[in-house]
Amino acid sequence: MASVSGSGQFGWDVANATAGAFSESAASTGFTKQVVFAILAVIAALLVLEQVSYRRKKGGLPGPTWTIPVIGKFADSLHPSLEKYMEGWNSGDLSVASVFHIFIVIASSNEFTRKILNSPTYAEPCLVASAKQVLCPDNWVFLNGKTHVDYRKGLNTLFTSRSLGIYLSIQEKIYRKHFAAWLERAAKSGGASEQMMIPVRNLNMETSIRVFCGDYIPEEAVKSIEEQYWLITVALELVNFPLALPGTKVYNAIQARKNAMKWFEHTAAQSKKRMAAGEEVTCLTDAWVKAMVDARQDRVNEDLGVEQRMVLVRDFSDREIAMVLLSFLFASQDAMSSGLIYLLQHLADHPDVLRKVREEQYALRNNDPESPIDFATVERMEYTRAVVKESLRLKPPVIMVPYMTRRPFPISENYTVPKGSMVIPSFWNSLHDAQSYPEPDAFRPERWLEGPDSPAQKATKNYLVFGSGPHHCIGQQYAMMHLTAVIGTASVLLNWEHEVTPLSDKVQIIATIFPKDGTLLRFSPRPAPPIDATPEAAAAMA
């Protein structure tokens, strides 16, 4: 009996334990389900809130009725195309989109584009989300108000006629060096076409570094900056992985920036020593440092006004100077590479225009392609300058510049851009406006030579190649001089043909715009004309 009783008790214990286990399991399962349902409910609520927030911000503006949950138009941002952008620009003067948590308002009309560019109290340039990590958050390009204005006043001394003339002598040597290399490669390849995107970038990079830094940077360091700068370009796409983790584009760009900054700070330090000793100005950094020395010591300097002396009297640190040089390199490299590639392509595709450029160049150079040119000669290149201006209008290197709203921005009577939104002024429609530029898709440089009452000359507000407002391109004169001089010299030293492909007229967007096929050109040397030939006869020579 005792054993039976014990066995029964044991059975009850097992049963109770099993029942308890099942009860605990059921309770645990129930709790897990509650947690899962709660998480799903929170996610659903956040997704609904995202859509409600997007619809509230969107108001009545054109754009997707609903945003794709979480990512928005991220896929479009990974592979941007001009055609997609044009769809948005043509949908209305203002339109909207969303990428991740960023609400975006896009302005396509001249009125709203200019309003964004000229409203620093409401919006400030942000370029792209990664820009401040790559270019340094305290870089002068991100400053606003009096500090930014004072920087510009001081930097304006670097783009006077006197300074531009110094830079031109540096530029001419580099143009000729690279043209010789292009011809050498063409000869070795038997006259085969070469994709010109990288060669043109290299020409621009060396030109920029030597103009900005002179010979303070050794050749091998120039090469390292050249090779690494592409990492900065690709990290400044509209959307990138936001964290600078090893292996990411932003991380690689920061390492490239550190290398460039090291040499730019070295340039500043060495320039200060030379300018303090009263030595000759040989580059842009020297011109800036000399202006600071002259302002502090009250020396005669015809390029310095009273306001500029007040700004330059303070001592800018080596790092501050280096950050300005970095920003100049950023502003010049991709934009001017795009501008020059399209210039070469447009002229090859329009031999009648190239012939007129050559006529002007031979007349100004007295039929001597080897004769050096000065700034006064470049200023007389009226037709060549019109060609540059038209090429930049037809294919503007920069098609938009993202800004971030600092406060609610009443951009129109019916719409206010919310604080913290990205607002993007777009330049394409202004530069292809049919009223300002009849036949807007035609390459017609003569439109700039038809007098002050011509549509193009009267539409000064539409020509937004260099922006507008307090952040307009400070190096506009330098850029125009560079492109005019380089294409003028190329026209008398080189013959070139364009190998047209189905992608030649398609646009690739990598920070700036480029032909999708990289522009395939065939180069051959152009013989010097007889000294007594007319410009027309010289230009007609093969």
N, C-alpha and C positions, 0 to 999 in steps of 0.2 A: 504494500500500500504506500509505503513511504516513497519507494522509487517511482510508482505511478504518479503520486502526488507531485514529486519533484519534476517528473517529466512534463506534467501538465503545466506546472508553473513556468517551466522553461519555454514551452510553446506559447504561453501567453506573453512572456517577455519578448520572444522573437516577433510575435504578431504586433505587439505594441511598438517595438522598435521599427519594424517595417512600416507600420502605419505612420509613425512619427517621421520616418525618412521621406515617405511619400508626401506627407503633409508639408515638410520643410521644402522638398523639391518643388511641390506645387506652388508654395508661397514664393520660392526663389524665382520660379518661372514667371509667376505673375508679376513680381517686382521688376524682372528684366524686361518684360513686355511693357510695363508702365514707363520704364526708363526710355526704351526704344520709341514708344509712342510720344513721349514728352520731347525727345530729341527731334523726331520727325515733325512734331507740331511746331517746335521752335524754328526749324529749317523752313517749313512751309510758311510760317508767319514772316520770316525774314525775306523770303522770296516774294511774298505778296507785298511786303513793305517796300522792297526794291522797285517793284513795278509801279506801286502807288507814287513813290518818290519821283521816279522817272517821268510818269505822266504829269505829275504836278509841275515839275521843272520844265517839261517840254511845252506846256501850254498849247497854243494853236500853231506852233511852228512845224514846218515839214520835217519828216524823219520817220523812222520806224514807229509804228503804233505801240508796240511793246518792245522792250529790250531783251535780248537773249540772256537768260539767268546767269548771273555772276560775271561771265566773260564779255557780254555785249558784242561789239564788233571787233573783238580781238583777232579773229581769223583774217579779216580784211586788213588789219594793221600789220600782220606778219608779212603779207604780200601786197603792199600798196601798189595801186596802178592809177595812172592819170585818168583812165576811162571811168574808174569808180569815183574818183574825186569829182570829176566833171558831172557825174550824175547828181551828186549832192549839191554842187554849186548851181546847177541849172534847175534844181527843185525849188529854189526860192532865195531871196536876198539873205535870209537867215535860215539855217537848218540845224538839226541836232543829231547827236549820236551819243553812244555811251561805250566806254571800254573799261572793264572791271568796275571800279567804284567811281571812275572819273566821268562826270557829265560834261559833254562837249557841245559848244555852240559854234557853228561855222559861218563866217560872213563871206559872201561872194560878191556883193555889190561894192562899187567904189565908195559909196557914202558910208557904209558900215565898216568897211575895211579901214578907211582913213580915221573913222571915229575911234576905233580900237587903238590904232597906232598913236593917236593924239590925245589919249585919255589916261595919263600916268597915275592920276589919283584913284582910278577905278581898276586898272589892270597893269600888270608888269610882265616883261618877257620871262617865260620859263623854258623856252626852247622845247625840251622834252624832259620826261621825268628823271632821266639819268644825267642831265646836263650839269647840275650843280656838283654831283659826285665826281664827274670827270674833269670839269673845268675849275673846280674849287668854288665853294659857296660864297666866298668873299671876293670873288673876281669882280672887277669894276663893271662888267657887262650886266650883272644882276642888281646893281645899285640903282637907286631912284632918288629923285629930289635934288637938293643942292649938291650933295656929294658927287652924284653922277654928272651934273652940269659942270662942276669944277674940274673933274677929270677931263671932260671933253674940251674945256677951254684950254687946258694945258696941252692936250694932245693935238689940238688944231695946228700948233706950231710945226708939227711933223709933216704937214701936207701943204706947205707953201711952195711957190714956184721954185724958190732957191733949193729947198729940200728935195723936191721931186727931180730937179736937175741932177743932184748928186746921185739919187737912186738910179736914174736912167743909165748912167755910165756903167753901173754894176749889171743892170739888167741886160744890156746889149751884149756884153761878153758871154753871159750865160745862154742867151738865145742862140748865138752863133755856135757855141760849144755843143748844144743839144741838136741843132740842125745838122751839124757835121756828123754826129753819131747816128741820126736818123738815115742820112745818106749812106753812111758806111754799112749799116745793117741792110739797107735796100740793095746795095751793090753785091753784098755777100749772098743775098737770097735770090739774086738774079732778077731783081725788080718785083718781087712778090709783095702783095699787100701786107700791111702790118696793122694789128689792132692797136689803136692809139690812146686808149684810155690811160694806161699806166705810163707810157712815155710822156704824155702831156702832164700828168700829175707830177712826174719827176721833175720836169722843166719848171713847173710852177713852184714846187717845194724848194728846189735849190734857189730859185729867184727870190722867194720870200725870205728864206733863212739868211741869205747873203745880204739882201737889202736891209733886213731888220737887225742882223747881228754882225755884218761885215765878216772879217776874218778871225773874230774872236773864238769861233767854234772850229776845231780841226775837221779835216775832210771825213775821217772815219766816224766822227760824232754826227756830222750832217747825214751821212749814209744811214746811221742807226735811227735817227729821227725820221728820215724818209721812210724807212722800212716799217717802223712801228706806227706811223701816223694813221695808217689804214685801220688800225685797231680802234682808234678814237672815232673815226668816221662811222664804222659799223655799230659802235656802241651808242650812237646818237640817233638811232632810228626812233620813230614815234613811240613804239612799244618795245620794251626790253625787260628781261628778268630783273626785278628791282634791286636784289641784294648783290653786293660785290663779293661773291664767293669765288674762290679760286676756280679758274676755268671758264667763268662767265665772261660775256663780252664787256660788261662794265668793269670787272676786275682787270681784265687785260688792258683796257683803255686807261685805267688809273696808273698801271705800271708804265705805259707809254708816256703818259703825262709827266710822271715823276722823272723819267729820263730826260724829256725835253726841258722841264723846269730846272733841272740841275745845270744844264748848259746855258739856259737863259739867265739864270742868276750869276753864273760865271761871266757871261757877257756884260751884265750890269756892273759887276765889281771891277772888271778890267776897263770898261769905258770910263768909269768914274776916275780912275787913276790917270788915264790919258787926257781926259778933258780938264782935270784939275791942273795938269801940267801945261795946258794951253795948246795941245796938239790938234791936228786937223780932223774935221768931221768926216768920217768914212762910211757911216751907215745911219739908220734911223735911231738906234739906241744912242749913238754919239750926239745926234741932233737934239734929242730929248735931254740928255744929261748936260750938254752945253747950255741949253736954254735954262736949266735949273741953276747952273753955276752963274750964268750971266744975271739971272734974276736976283740971286742972293748977294752978288757982289756989285750989283747995279751997273753992269757993263753995258756998252752999246750993243744992241741986237735989233735990227730992223724988223724982225719977225715977231717981236714981243710987244704987245700992247700993255696998257696999265693993268687991266683985269688979269691978263695972263701972267704978268710978273707977280701979282698978288697970290695967284694959285701956285706957281712954280717955286716960290720962295721957300716952301717947306721941302725937306729932304725925303724923297720917295725911297723906300727901302729896296734892296736888291730883289726881294720877293715880289714887291708891288710892281716893279718894272718887269720882272719875269712873267707875272700873270697877264700884264698888258700884252707882252709879246706873244704869249700863248693864245690870247683872245684874237690878236691880229692874224696869227697863223690859222686859227680855226675859221675866221671870217674870210680869209683870202684863199685858202687852199682848195677846198671843194668847189666853191662858187666860181672862182676864176678858171679852174680846170674844166668845169662844165662849160663856161663861156667860151673858152678857147677851142674846145673840141667841136662845139656847134659852129663856131666861126669857120674853122677849117672845112667842116662838112658843107655848110651853106655856100661858101665860095667855090668849092669843087663842083657843087650842083648848079651853080650859076656863073658859068665862065664869063658872061658879059659883065657881071659885076666885078669879078676878079680882074678883068682887063682894065676896067676904070680905076681900080685901086692901084694897079701897076703904073698906069699913066701918071697918076698923081705922085707916086713914089719916085719914079724916074725923074720927074720934073723937079721935085724938091731935093733929090740927091745928085742932081747933075749927071745922071746916068752912071753913077759910081756906087755899086752895091756895097763896096767895102768902106765907104765913107761913114764915119760915126755920126750919129744924129744927136742933137741937143733938145732940151725941152721946148725951146721956141719953134723948132722944126716940127715937133709932134703937134704943137698947137695949131700949126698951119695945115695939118692933114685933115682937111674938112670932109672930104668924101670918105676917107677911111674911117674917120670917127662916126660918120653917119651909118656906115656898114656895121660897125660895132654896136651902135645904139639899136639898130634894127634887129640884129641877131639876138641881142639880149631881150628885146621886146618879144620876139617870136618864140624864143625858148628861154624864158627867164630861169636862171640857175636855181633860185629859191622861189618856190611857188606858194609858200605859206610860212608863218612864224607863230608858233603857239604862245599865247599869253595866259596868265592866271588872274582871275578876278580877286581883288583884295577886299572888295565890299560889293553889295548888290549894285549892278551896273545897269542903269536905265538906258539901254542902247537905242530904244525906239519908244514912241508914244504908247505902244501896245505890249511891249515886252521888256522885262528886266532880267538880266542874266544873274542867276544866284551867286552869292559869294562862294569862292572856292571852286568855281567851275573853270574849265579850260575854254578859252575863247580864241578862235583861230581866224585871223584876217588872211584872206586868200587873194593872190595878185593876178591870177590867170585871166579872169574875166575883165578886169580893168585894162589889162594889156592887150586884150583881143576884142575890145569894144568896137563895133562896126562904125559907130558915129565918129569916134575919135580917130580910128584907123581904118578907113575904107579898105575893103579886101583884107581883113585882119589876119588871115592865114597865109597871105602872100609875103614873100621876102622882097621888100621894095625899099631900099635905102633912100631913094629919092624923096620919099615922103617927108624926110627931115630937112630937105633943102628947098622946099617950096615956099619959103617965106613965113613971116610971123603970123599971117592970117590963115595958114593951112590948118586943117583939122588936127594933125599930129602936134604941131607947135603950140596950138592953143590949149591942147589937152594936157597941160603940165601936171594936173592932179591925178591923171591916169597912169603916168609913167612911174610905177612903183617898184622898179627893178631894185632900187637901193632903199626901199622903205620910205617912211615919213615919220615926222614927230621927233620926240627927244631921243629916240633910239635909232634914228636913221643911220645908214652906213657912213661912218666917219672917214673911211678910206675911199670914198666914191671917186675923187679925182685921181688917186693912185691907180685904182682899178681900171678906169677909162684910159689913162696913160699907158698902163701895162699892156692892155689888150690891143690898143691902137698901134703901139710901137712893135709888139711882137708880130702882129699880122702884117704890118707894113714891111718889116725886115724879111719875114718869110716870103712875101710876094716877090721880092727881087732876088732871093737866093735859091728858091725852091720852085719846082713844078710839082703839082700833086693831083692825083685822080682819086675819086671816091668809088670804091667797089660797093655798089648798092645791093643790099640784101632785103628780104621781106621784113627784117627787124630794124632797118635803118631809121624809119620814121616812128618806130615804137619807142616809148619813153620808159626808162628804168629809173626808179626813185631810190637813191641811196643818200640820204641827207639832202643832196641836190639832185638834179636830173641829168641823165646821160642817155645817149642812144643805146638801145638794147643790144645792138651788135658790137658795141665798143668803138664804132667808126673805123672801118677798114680803108686805109689810105696807101697809095703807092707814090713814093717820092723819087724824084730824080733831080740832079743839079741843074740850075738855070744859068745859062751863060750870060756874062756881062754884055750889054749892048755896045755898039760903037759910040764913042764919046760924042760924036756929032749927030747921032740919031735923034729924031723927034720923039717925044714921050709916046706918041701913038705908035710909031714904028717899033720902038723898044718894047712896048707892051705886046705888040703883035708877034714878036719873035717866039719861036717854039722853045 
